[in-house]
Amino acid sequence: MMTIAETVGENIRRERETRGLSQGDLAKALHVKPQSVYRWEKGKAWPTSRNIEALAKIFKRPASSFFQEPAAAAKDPKVREAVAVICRALGISGSKK
Protein backbone atom coordinates (compact mmCIF):
# COMPACT_ATOMS: atom_id res chain seq x y z
CA MET A 1 0.00 0.00 0.00
CA MET A 2 1.25 3.47 -0.89
CA THR A 3 1.62 6.27 1.64
CA ILE A 4 -0.84 9.12 1.32
CA ALA A 5 1.92 11.39 -0.03
CA GLU A 6 2.74 8.78 -2.69
CA THR A 7 -0.96 8.42 -3.54
CA VAL A 8 -1.35 12.18 -3.97
CA GLY A 9 1.79 12.29 -6.10
CA GLU A 10 0.73 9.38 -8.27
CA ASN A 11 -2.67 10.98 -8.88
CA ILE A 12 -1.06 14.29 -9.83
CA ARG A 13 1.37 12.53 -12.19
CA ARG A 14 -1.38 10.46 -13.82
CA GLU A 15 -3.59 13.50 -14.39
CA ARG A 16 -0.70 15.56 -15.73
CA GLU A 17 0.47 12.88 -18.15
CA THR A 18 -3.09 12.13 -19.31
CA ARG A 19 -3.32 15.74 -20.43
CA GLY A 20 0.10 15.74 -22.08
CA LEU A 21 1.54 18.32 -19.68
CA SER A 22 5.16 18.45 -18.57
CA GLN A 23 6.04 19.10 -14.95
CA GLY A 24 7.16 22.55 -16.10
CA ASP A 25 3.79 23.23 -17.75
CA LEU A 26 1.91 22.29 -14.60
CA ALA A 27 4.31 24.26 -12.41
CA LYS A 28 3.77 27.35 -14.56
CA ALA A 29 -0.02 27.01 -14.30
CA LEU A 30 0.28 26.74 -10.49
CA HIS A 31 2.93 29.46 -10.12
CA VAL A 32 5.36 27.05 -8.44
CA LYS A 33 8.78 25.69 -9.39
CA PRO A 34 8.97 22.52 -11.50
CA GLN A 35 10.94 20.97 -8.63
CA SER A 36 7.83 21.31 -6.46
CA VAL A 37 5.75 19.29 -8.92
CA TYR A 38 8.55 16.70 -9.12
CA ARG A 39 8.67 16.38 -5.31
CA TRP A 40 4.87 16.06 -5.08
CA GLU A 41 4.82 13.35 -7.73
CA LYS A 42 7.56 11.40 -5.93
CA GLY A 43 5.72 11.67 -2.59
CA LYS A 44 8.59 13.66 -1.09
CA ALA A 45 6.56 16.82 -0.40
CA TRP A 46 2.92 17.84 -0.06
CA PRO A 47 1.17 20.42 -2.18
CA THR A 48 -0.50 23.11 -0.08
CA SER A 49 -4.27 23.03 0.27
CA ARG A 50 -4.34 26.03 -2.10
CA ASN A 51 -2.38 24.02 -4.69
CA ILE A 52 -4.66 20.99 -4.23
CA GLU A 53 -7.66 23.23 -4.93
CA ALA A 54 -5.90 24.66 -8.00
CA LEU A 55 -5.07 21.16 -9.23
CA ALA A 56 -8.71 20.18 -8.79
CA LYS A 57 -9.77 23.09 -10.98
CA ILE A 58 -7.12 22.42 -13.62
CA PHE A 59 -7.94 18.71 -13.80
CA LYS A 60 -11.70 19.17 -13.24
CA ARG A 61 -11.97 16.66 -10.42
CA PRO A 62 -12.79 16.84 -6.71
CA ALA A 63 -9.87 17.90 -4.50
CA SER A 64 -10.48 14.89 -2.27
CA SER A 65 -9.85 12.51 -5.17
CA PHE A 66 -6.11 13.25 -5.05
CA PHE A 67 -5.99 11.46 -1.69
CA GLN A 68 -7.67 8.29 -2.96
CA GLU A 69 -5.91 5.23 -4.27
CA PRO A 70 -7.36 3.93 -7.50
CA ALA A 71 -10.21 1.44 -7.82
CA ALA A 72 -10.49 -1.07 -4.96
CA ALA A 73 -9.10 1.16 -2.23
CA ALA A 74 -11.49 3.96 -3.16
CA LYS A 75 -14.42 1.60 -2.48
CA ASP A 76 -13.16 0.79 1.02
CA PRO A 77 -15.21 2.74 3.61
CA LYS A 78 -12.14 3.10 5.86
CA VAL A 79 -10.20 4.71 3.01
CA ARG A 80 -13.09 7.05 2.20
CA GLU A 81 -13.35 8.07 5.87
CA ALA A 82 -9.58 8.68 6.10
CA VAL A 83 -9.75 10.84 2.98
CA ALA A 84 -12.66 12.80 4.45
CA VAL A 85 -10.75 13.41 7.70
CA ILE A 86 -7.64 14.59 5.84
CA CYS A 87 -9.66 16.89 3.59
CA ARG A 88 -11.50 18.42 6.56
CA ALA A 89 -8.18 18.96 8.36
CA LEU A 90 -6.76 20.71 5.28
CA GLY A 91 -9.95 22.68 4.67
CA ILE A 92 -10.38 21.08 1.24
CA SER A 93 -13.74 20.49 -0.36
CA GLY A 94 -14.60 16.87 -0.96
CA SER A 95 -16.98 17.60 -3.80
CA LYS A 96 -16.50 18.76 -7.35
CA LYS A 97 -17.03 22.48 -7.89
trRosetta pair geometry for C-beta under 8 A, 3 or more apart (Angstrom, degrees):
i j d omega theta_ij theta_ji phi_ij phi_ji
1 69 7.6 -80 -152 -70 82 160
1 73 7.7 126 -133 -100 101 137
2 6 4.0 -128 -175 93 107 121
2 7 4.9 140 102 -59 124 79
2 10 6.7 -40 -160 -7 170 140
2 43 7.5 -136 -176 -92 105 151
2 69 6.4 150 42 -100 111 116
3 6 4.6 95 52 7 78 103
3 7 7.0 -138 95 -7 41 87
3 43 6.1 113 67 -170 111 135
4 7 5.4 -52 -147 35 35 115
4 8 6.4 37 154 -20 67 102
4 67 6.2 -2 -159 -149 101 87
4 86 6.9 -177 -158 -103 150 160
5 8 5.8 -50 -148 35 31 111
5 9 6.3 30 153 -16 63 109
5 43 4.1 108 120 -159 93 81
5 44 7.4 143 154 -22 133 13
5 45 7.7 148 -158 67 123 12
5 46 6.1 -90 -116 -77 98 83
6 9 5.6 -56 -147 41 31 113
6 10 6.1 33 155 -22 66 106
6 43 3.6 -10 -82 -87 60 150
7 10 5.8 -53 -144 35 28 110
7 11 6.4 27 156 -17 62 107
7 43 7.9 75 11 -101 41 115
7 66 7.8 125 125 154 84 55
7 67 6.4 61 108 -161 124 37
7 68 7.1 -156 167 89 129 12
7 69 5.2 -82 -127 -76 123 74
8 11 5.9 -61 -153 38 28 110
8 12 6.4 27 152 -19 65 106
8 40 6.8 -84 120 -175 103 90
8 43 7.3 126 56 -105 84 74
8 46 7.0 40 81 -129 160 73
8 47 7.1 -150 159 18 131 99
8 52 8.0 -60 -151 -106 122 109
8 66 5.0 44 -134 153 76 98
8 67 6.1 -4 -79 -91 90 54
9 12 5.7 -54 -147 35 32 110
9 13 6.2 30 156 -18 66 107
9 40 5.1 175 -105 145 83 57
9 41 4.4 123 -170 -151 95 21
9 42 5.9 -115 -167 33 155 16
9 43 4.4 -114 8 -57 144 65
9 44 7.9 70 -82 9 150 59
10 13 5.7 -54 -145 38 31 112
10 14 6.2 32 156 -21 65 107
10 41 7.5 101 -72 -158 30 65
10 43 7.7 6 -28 -55 80 106
11 14 5.8 -52 -142 36 30 111
11 15 6.3 27 159 -15 63 108
11 65 6.9 173 -162 129 146 78
11 66 4.7 177 94 -140 145 60
11 67 7.9 -66 9 -29 156 19
11 68 7.5 84 -79 60 145 62
12 15 6.1 -61 -150 40 27 107
12 16 6.1 26 155 -19 65 111
12 26 7.9 116 176 174 101 159
12 37 7.3 -155 148 -157 133 80
12 40 5.5 1 49 126 165 119
12 41 5.6 -118 84 -87 112 77
12 47 7.4 134 -80 -26 147 136
12 55 6.4 -58 -114 -147 96 147
12 66 6.7 38 -56 -141 80 113
13 16 5.8 -59 -145 38 28 111
13 17 6.1 20 161 -13 66 111
13 41 4.3 95 -65 -142 106 112
14 17 6.1 -60 -143 41 25 105
14 18 6.2 31 156 -26 62 109
15 18 5.7 -53 -146 31 28 115
15 19 6.7 12 160 -5 62 110
15 55 7.5 101 86 -179 153 102
15 59 4.5 -12 -174 -122 139 142
15 61 7.3 -120 -109 16 137 138
16 19 6.3 -74 -158 44 27 100
16 21 4.7 -93 -166 70 78 107
16 22 7.9 -21 167 133 116 5
16 23 7.1 44 168 -86 156 53
16 25 7.9 147 -159 74 103 104
16 26 5.2 -46 -120 -56 121 144
16 37 7.6 99 -88 -174 161 125
16 41 7.8 -61 24 -90 142 128
17 20 7.4 43 -173 -74 36 27
17 21 7.5 -101 -73 50 24 68
19 59 7.4 -128 -32 -112 140 80
21 25 4.2 -133 -162 85 89 131
21 26 5.1 96 140 -51 134 90
21 29 8.0 -41 -150 -2 145 136
22 25 4.6 107 49 -1 74 99
22 26 7.2 -145 91 1 43 83
23 26 5.9 -57 -150 41 34 108
23 27 6.0 38 151 -24 67 109
23 34 4.8 91 122 -159 102 93
23 37 4.3 169 -162 98 92 131
23 38 5.6 42 -162 -61 156 77
23 41 7.3 -94 -105 -6 116 144
24 27 5.5 -53 -142 36 30 114
24 28 6.3 34 157 -22 64 104
24 34 4.6 -22 -89 -93 64 128
24 37 8.0 -144 -57 40 25 145
25 28 5.9 -56 -153 32 28 111
25 29 6.6 25 152 -16 63 107
26 29 5.7 -55 -151 36 34 112
26 30 6.3 16 156 -5 68 112
26 37 5.2 117 89 -118 116 149
26 58 7.6 109 -137 148 85 162
27 30 6.0 -70 -147 48 28 100
27 32 5.1 -103 -151 80 78 75
27 33 5.9 -35 -163 138 134 16
27 34 4.3 -110 -15 -81 161 53
27 36 6.4 127 -120 53 105 98
27 37 4.8 -109 -66 -17 92 126
28 31 7.5 28 -173 -73 30 39
29 54 7.8 163 130 159 90 116
29 58 6.0 90 139 -110 142 139
30 36 7.9 -125 97 93 132 131
30 37 7.5 140 38 -72 139 105
30 51 5.8 47 -163 -135 129 95
30 54 5.5 123 -121 116 88 143
30 55 7.3 3 -92 -65 126 76
30 58 7.7 -63 -67 -36 89 150
32 36 4.2 -73 155 57 124 151
32 37 6.8 136 93 -41 118 82
32 51 6.8 21 -38 -110 143 131
33 36 4.9 111 62 -9 75 98
33 37 7.9 -144 101 2 49 81
34 37 5.6 -51 -157 35 45 111
34 38 6.3 50 146 -22 71 104
35 38 5.3 -50 -147 36 36 118
35 39 6.2 36 155 -20 68 104
36 39 5.9 -55 -148 37 30 108
36 40 6.4 32 152 -20 64 104
36 45 6.9 -91 -150 91 63 144
36 47 7.6 90 161 -101 105 77
37 40 5.7 -52 -149 34 32 113
37 41 6.3 29 155 -17 65 109
38 41 6.0 -62 -150 38 27 108
38 42 6.4 14 157 -9 64 112
39 42 5.9 -62 -143 44 30 105
39 44 4.4 -91 -160 75 80 105
39 45 3.8 29 136 19 121 117
40 43 7.8 33 175 -69 31 27
40 44 7.8 -86 -57 50 17 69
40 45 5.8 -62 -70 78 56 85
40 46 7.1 72 -115 -141 84 16
40 47 5.2 29 -112 -47 136 93
47 51 3.7 -119 179 94 108 127
47 52 5.3 141 100 -56 117 73
47 55 6.8 48 132 -21 169 135
48 51 4.7 98 51 7 75 99
48 52 7.1 -131 98 -5 41 84
49 52 5.4 -47 -147 34 37 115
49 53 6.5 40 152 -19 65 102
49 90 4.4 172 -94 170 117 100
49 91 5.6 54 -180 63 161 91
49 92 5.4 -143 -150 -63 99 97
50 53 5.8 -54 -153 36 30 111
50 54 6.5 30 149 -18 63 107
51 54 5.4 -51 -144 38 37 113
51 55 6.2 42 153 -22 67 102
52 55 5.6 -51 -148 35 31 113
52 56 6.5 37 150 -24 62 103
52 63 5.0 79 143 -156 101 106
52 66 6.0 -140 -145 42 100 153
52 90 7.1 32 36 143 153 144
52 92 5.6 -34 102 -112 135 140
53 56 5.5 -50 -151 31 32 116
53 57 6.7 30 151 -16 63 102
53 63 5.6 -22 -93 -92 53 135
53 92 6.5 -153 -66 -128 87 90
53 93 7.5 77 -112 22 97 98
54 57 5.8 -54 -153 36 34 109
54 58 6.3 33 151 -18 67 107
55 58 5.6 -55 -143 39 32 111
55 59 5.9 4 166 5 69 114
55 63 7.5 105 72 -119 90 74
55 66 6.6 58 103 -74 137 144
56 59 6.5 -68 -136 53 21 91
56 60 7.8 83 165 -91 53 8
56 61 5.9 -112 -144 76 68 59
56 62 6.3 -22 -143 173 121 16
56 63 4.1 -59 -60 -73 146 70
56 65 7.8 125 -114 37 95 99
56 66 7.4 -100 -72 -25 86 117
56 93 7.9 171 127 65 172 101
56 96 7.8 -164 178 -124 111 60
56 97 7.3 82 129 17 121 105
57 60 7.3 20 -172 -73 28 49
57 97 7.3 -29 -90 61 83 121
60 96 7.7 36 176 -151 60 115
61 65 4.9 -74 151 51 115 147
61 66 7.9 126 101 -48 117 77
61 96 6.7 -73 -163 -104 28 104
62 65 4.7 108 69 -17 84 101
62 93 7.1 -116 -157 113 86 87
62 94 6.2 25 176 170 129 39
62 95 5.7 -82 -119 -169 121 14
62 96 4.6 -84 -68 -64 82 66
63 66 6.4 -42 -177 11 47 111
63 87 6.8 127 104 -132 103 113
63 92 4.4 -131 122 178 140 115
63 93 5.5 99 27 64 123 71
63 94 7.1 -91 65 -96 87 28
64 67 5.9 -59 -170 33 54 110
64 68 7.0 51 140 -26 75 108
64 83 5.4 90 -175 158 101 113
64 84 7.2 14 -140 -88 138 50
64 87 4.7 -25 -100 -78 96 148
64 92 6.5 154 -68 118 68 113
64 93 7.3 -102 -28 111 96 47
64 94 4.0 31 -36 -133 146 69
64 95 7.7 23 10 -39 122 29
65 68 5.5 -57 -152 28 47 117
67 82 7.9 -147 149 113 121 86
67 83 4.5 149 101 -130 121 93
67 86 5.6 172 -144 82 159 141
67 87 6.8 -138 13 -56 151 92
68 73 6.9 167 -176 105 73 100
68 74 4.6 57 175 -103 124 97
68 79 6.7 92 -133 150 80 114
68 80 7.7 19 -108 -95 115 59
68 83 5.5 1 -71 -92 84 150
69 72 7.8 -29 108 68 110 68
69 73 3.5 22 72 67 116 148
69 74 6.4 -147 74 -46 59 75
69 79 6.8 -81 29 -155 98 145
70 73 6.9 70 65 38 35 102
70 74 6.6 -47 -174 -19 18 117
71 74 6.2 145 78 23 8 106
71 75 7.4 -27 158 -9 47 105
72 75 5.9 -63 -159 32 35 110
72 76 7.1 43 147 -33 66 99
73 76 5.5 -43 -158 13 43 119
73 79 4.9 139 170 -99 79 168
74 79 6.5 -109 -104 107 24 136
74 80 7.2 73 -172 -72 51 87
75 79 7.9 50 58 50 32 126
76 79 4.1 77 76 6 104 109
76 80 6.8 -178 90 -9 54 83
77 80 5.5 -53 -145 38 37 113
77 81 6.2 37 156 -20 68 104
78 81 5.8 -53 -147 37 30 110
78 82 6.4 32 153 -20 63 106
79 82 5.7 -53 -147 36 31 112
79 83 6.4 33 153 -20 64 105
80 83 5.7 -54 -150 35 31 113
80 84 6.4 33 151 -21 64 105
81 84 5.5 -52 -149 34 33 114
81 85 6.4 35 153 -20 66 103
82 85 5.8 -52 -149 34 32 111
82 86 6.4 30 154 -17 65 106
83 86 5.8 -56 -148 38 31 110
83 87 6.2 29 155 -18 66 109
83 94 7.5 111 130 -125 99 112
84 87 5.8 -57 -145 39 28 110
84 88 6.3 29 156 -19 64 105
84 94 6.1 4 -115 -93 73 151
85 88 5.9 -55 -148 36 29 109
85 89 6.3 28 154 -19 63 108
86 89 5.7 -57 -149 36 30 112
86 90 6.3 15 157 -6 66 111
87 90 5.9 -64 -144 46 29 102
87 92 4.4 -95 -154 72 80 97
87 93 7.3 -62 177 87 121 10
87 94 5.0 102 121 -74 163 91
88 91 7.5 31 -177 -75 31 33
88 92 8.0 -87 -51 46 19 66
93 97 6.6 70 92 -54 158 103
